[in-house]
Amino acid sequence: MSQLTSSKFLSNKAFVLLGVLVAFLSFYNVDKVFAVEATVSSAEAAPEQYQANWWRSIRKGMWQWEGADWPAIKKTLDRIESASGQRRYPDKFDTIIDYGPGHWVYEWSITGDEAYQEALKQEKAGNLSGARKAFLQASVYYTQASYPHFRDQHSKAALAKAFTMYSRAGRYFPVPMEEWDLEVDGVHYKAFIHFPAQQSKKLLPVILKTGGMDVLSTEFYPLSEIINDYGAAMIVYDSPGTGNDGIVDLRYDKHHVAVLKRVLEDPRFDHERIGVWSESLAGLTAVRMALGEYKDSIAAAVNSCGPIHALYAFELTGGVPPGYDLHKMIEAYNKGALSKAEIDKFNKAMLTPPLQGMLLDFQGEVFVDRVRAQSGDVLGILARSLPISLIEQGLVGQMNVTNTPLLTINTHSDPLVPYSESLMVTNASIQGKLMIYDEYEGHCVSRAEIPTIMQWLSYHLKLRPLAKNSHGND
């Protein structure tokens, strides 16, 4: 294993230089594992003052990066914190049950309404850049009103407004944004296409981008500016179940496949330069695309902190107790061949304190929602979860399955992704690369990884050199 060691803190410019170095070394396939010492923050991490008494993750840095105004957000959070009313969890501020003052969706929607009115004001005055900024902010606030994007009526209403505001902002992008309405398994979802301002007679390279299970497609405008600066289009859309009625199953990449097919039918795009970049729990989709049926249509794939197997098999919380054959239990469960007593006995044996804690956590509840299981039925969750594993599908576990370049980035101690999984993914590609950030313990590296990923994609997609003083150097 090779190790590139830096100081305890790397500036943003250092990360850009580091990305160039990683890309340079990758040309010669030096080693599959790069370890980088750095102090970085996670996209999932909340500031200390917003950790103990909040059910959701308060992602201050991420929301500010998206263009939100922190004072406006703080006022929103203060209203939620100081409100009175029955809470689902008495010690969690953001769990007021009744819709009204203090309710998460209610308060964030008020902030979204204010930004929307400002956008209309700027639009009427002819200040199109001001209108774009305000529409984007309104979209961010409505997006967070919906977060983590369940399907109750209030969340769905906020979600609809988030998409509408993003569409309104898209009218004033340097090149007006295009939207596709796609359908998979009877479920509709949107794809937003961001074009580079600097036009070229050549066909456009394109990067397909998705967030995790609770990060929406409306949250990537700053990234679109960076990708567009490289001369590529960015198409951002949601995974099944995130902002739509889809279900996460063994075809977790089904929305990706639909977008890819649409791209391959579009004469504007260079079909030899298509990249896929997925993060967090959706990172698995990039791996599946690189190793599966459509691997020859992908020029490069990025898996940012994607769980591959252990999470889906519940191995992270103790695994299956001795005496049980999980595959036989799931087979019998699916056939309806188990009695309620047998199911209850298995569930009781499985429900260790770590698993119970995971299921009570907001991200655990999001996962159960996305696979359409019941939180109290552990065996039912496993029956839907285990088939998602790429080890179960036989795609991961062998060397050199594909020649598609595949980059995996993670922290050195991701609680959801064992190092062994990231290494197996890397070894599955002849051109696999694994980059581990040594000095961060947590899930996902956050925006610090963007320069490195873009340098790597730039090489494999043959993108133009990044313009000096462009967004990519911010």
ChimeraX attribute file (.defattr): number of C-alpha atoms within 10 A of each C-alpha:
attribute: neighborCount
match mode: 1-to-1
recipient: residues
	/A:1	8
	/A:2	11
	/A:3	14
	/A:4	12
	/A:5	12
	/A:6	12
	/A:7	10
	/A:8	11
	/A:9	12
	/A:10	16
	/A:11	12
	/A:12	15
	/A:13	13
	/A:14	13
	/A:15	18
	/A:16	23
	/A:17	15
	/A:18	19
	/A:19	20
	/A:20	20
	/A:21	15
	/A:22	20
	/A:23	22
	/A:24	15
	/A:25	13
	/A:26	19
	/A:27	12
	/A:28	9
	/A:29	13
	/A:30	14
	/A:31	14
	/A:32	20
	/A:33	21
	/A:34	21
	/A:35	20
	/A:36	21
	/A:37	20
	/A:38	20
	/A:39	17
	/A:40	21
	/A:41	18
	/A:42	19
	/A:43	21
	/A:44	18
	/A:45	20
	/A:46	19
	/A:47	11
	/A:48	8
	/A:49	9
	/A:50	17
	/A:51	14
	/A:52	11
	/A:53	14
	/A:54	18
	/A:55	18
	/A:56	20
	/A:57	17
	/A:58	20
	/A:59	15
	/A:60	20
	/A:61	19
	/A:62	18
	/A:63	19
	/A:64	14
	/A:65	15
	/A:66	19
	/A:67	17
	/A:68	22
	/A:69	16
	/A:70	13
	/A:71	9
	/A:72	16
	/A:73	19
	/A:74	12
	/A:75	14
	/A:76	20
	/A:77	20
	/A:78	14
	/A:79	18
	/A:80	22
	/A:81	19
	/A:82	11
	/A:83	16
	/A:84	13
	/A:85	16
	/A:86	11
	/A:87	16
	/A:88	13
	/A:89	14
	/A:90	12
	/A:91	12
	/A:92	16
	/A:93	27
	/A:94	22
	/A:95	21
	/A:96	23
	/A:97	14
	/A:98	14
	/A:99	12
	/A:100	13
	/A:101	17
	/A:102	26
	/A:103	24
	/A:104	28
	/A:105	26
	/A:106	22
	/A:107	24
	/A:108	28
	/A:109	26
	/A:110	17
	/A:111	20
	/A:112	29
	/A:113	17
	/A:114	15
	/A:115	27
	/A:116	23
	/A:117	15
	/A:118	19
	/A:119	27
	/A:120	17
	/A:121	15
	/A:122	19
	/A:123	17
	/A:124	11
	/A:125	11
	/A:126	11
	/A:127	13
	/A:128	17
	/A:129	16
	/A:130	19
	/A:131	26
	/A:132	23
	/A:133	20
	/A:134	28
	/A:135	30
	/A:136	29
	/A:137	29
	/A:138	33
	/A:139	32
	/A:140	30
	/A:141	34
	/A:142	34
	/A:143	31
	/A:144	27
	/A:145	28
	/A:146	30
	/A:147	22
	/A:148	21
	/A:149	24
	/A:150	21
	/A:151	17
	/A:152	9
	/A:153	10
	/A:154	16
	/A:155	24
	/A:156	18
	/A:157	16
	/A:158	25
	/A:159	27
	/A:160	15
	/A:161	23
	/A:162	30
	/A:163	22
	/A:164	17
	/A:165	27
	/A:166	25
	/A:167	20
	/A:168	20
	/A:169	25
	/A:170	22
	/A:171	15
	/A:172	17
	/A:173	19
	/A:174	14
	/A:175	14
	/A:176	17
	/A:177	18
	/A:178	14
	/A:179	16
	/A:180	14
	/A:181	10
	/A:182	16
	/A:183	14
	/A:184	13
	/A:185	10
	/A:186	9
	/A:187	14
	/A:188	15
	/A:189	21
	/A:190	19
	/A:191	21
	/A:192	22
	/A:193	20
	/A:194	25
	/A:195	25
	/A:196	22
	/A:197	16
	/A:198	12
	/A:199	10
	/A:200	9
	/A:201	6
	/A:202	9
	/A:203	14
	/A:204	22
	/A:205	23
	/A:206	28
	/A:207	26
	/A:208	22
	/A:209	25
	/A:210	27
	/A:211	24
	/A:212	20
	/A:213	24
	/A:214	25
	/A:215	22
	/A:216	26
	/A:217	25
	/A:218	25
	/A:219	24
	/A:220	19
	/A:221	20
	/A:222	14
	/A:223	18
	/A:224	23
	/A:225	23
	/A:226	22
	/A:227	26
	/A:228	23
	/A:229	23
	/A:230	25
	/A:231	25
	/A:232	31
	/A:233	23
	/A:234	27
	/A:235	25
	/A:236	27
	/A:237	27
	/A:238	26
	/A:239	31
	/A:240	26
	/A:241	23
	/A:242	27
	/A:243	29
	/A:244	18
	/A:245	16
	/A:246	24
	/A:247	19
	/A:248	24
	/A:249	18
	/A:250	17
	/A:251	15
	/A:252	21
	/A:253	20
	/A:254	19
	/A:255	25
	/A:256	24
	/A:257	17
	/A:258	14
	/A:259	21
	/A:260	22
	/A:261	12
	/A:262	12
	/A:263	18
	/A:264	16
	/A:265	11
	/A:266	11
	/A:267	10
	/A:268	14
	/A:269	18
	/A:270	17
	/A:271	20
	/A:272	17
	/A:273	21
	/A:274	25
	/A:275	27
	/A:276	27
	/A:277	24
	/A:278	24
	/A:279	25
	/A:280	26
	/A:281	24
	/A:282	28
	/A:283	26
	/A:284	27
	/A:285	29
	/A:286	32
	/A:287	32
	/A:288	24
	/A:289	24
	/A:290	30
	/A:291	25
	/A:292	13
	/A:293	10
	/A:294	13
	/A:295	19
	/A:296	15
	/A:297	18
	/A:298	22
	/A:299	23
	/A:300	29
	/A:301	31
	/A:302	28
	/A:303	30
	/A:304	31
	/A:305	28
	/A:306	29
	/A:307	25
	/A:308	28
	/A:309	25
	/A:310	18
	/A:311	20
	/A:312	22
	/A:313	22
	/A:314	18
	/A:315	12
	/A:316	17
	/A:317	18
	/A:318	14
	/A:319	16
	/A:320	16
	/A:321	13
	/A:322	7
	/A:323	6
	/A:324	11
	/A:325	10
	/A:326	18
	/A:327	12
	/A:328	10
	/A:329	19
	/A:330	20
	/A:331	13
	/A:332	13
	/A:333	17
	/A:334	14
	/A:335	9
	/A:336	10
	/A:337	12
	/A:338	15
	/A:339	11
	/A:340	10
	/A:341	9
	/A:342	13
	/A:343	17
	/A:344	16
	/A:345	11
	/A:346	19
	/A:347	16
	/A:348	13
	/A:349	14
	/A:350	19
	/A:351	20
	/A:352	15
	/A:353	11
	/A:354	12
	/A:355	19
	/A:356	16
	/A:357	13
	/A:358	16
	/A:359	19
	/A:360	14
	/A:361	14
	/A:362	17
	/A:363	17
	/A:364	16
	/A:365	17
	/A:366	20
	/A:367	23
	/A:368	22
	/A:369	21
	/A:370	24
	/A:371	21
	/A:372	18
	/A:373	19
	/A:374	13
	/A:375	17
	/A:376	15
	/A:377	16
	/A:378	23
	/A:379	22
	/A:380	20
	/A:381	22
	/A:382	21
	/A:383	22
	/A:384	21
	/A:385	24
	/A:386	23
	/A:387	17
	/A:388	23
	/A:389	22
	/A:390	22
	/A:391	18
	/A:392	16
	/A:393	14
	/A:394	9
	/A:395	17
	/A:396	24
	/A:397	17
	/A:398	13
	/A:399	13
	/A:400	17
	/A:401	17
	/A:402	18
	/A:403	17
	/A:404	24
	/A:405	23
	/A:406	29
	/A:407	26
	/A:408	26
	/A:409	27
	/A:410	29
	/A:411	27
	/A:412	23
	/A:413	18
	/A:414	18
	/A:415	15
	/A:416	20
	/A:417	25
	/A:418	20
	/A:419	15
	/A:420	9
	/A:421	18
	/A:422	25
	/A:423	18
	/A:424	18
	/A:425	31
	/A:426	27
	/A:427	23
	/A:428	23
	/A:429	24
	/A:430	17
	/A:431	20
	/A:432	26
	/A:433	27
	/A:434	21
	/A:435	24
	/A:436	23
	/A:437	21
	/A:438	19
	/A:439	17
	/A:440	20
	/A:441	18
	/A:442	19
	/A:443	25
	/A:444	30
	/A:445	27
	/A:446	21
	/A:447	15
	/A:448	19
	/A:449	20
	/A:450	18
	/A:451	23
	/A:452	21
	/A:453	22
	/A:454	23
	/A:455	25
	/A:456	27
	/A:457	28
	/A:458	22
	/A:459	17
	/A:460	20
	/A:461	22
	/A:462	16
	/A:463	20
	/A:464	12
	/A:465	12
	/A:466	19
	/A:467	12
	/A:468	9
	/A:469	8
	/A:470	12
	/A:471	17
	/A:472	23
	/A:473	14
	/A:474	10
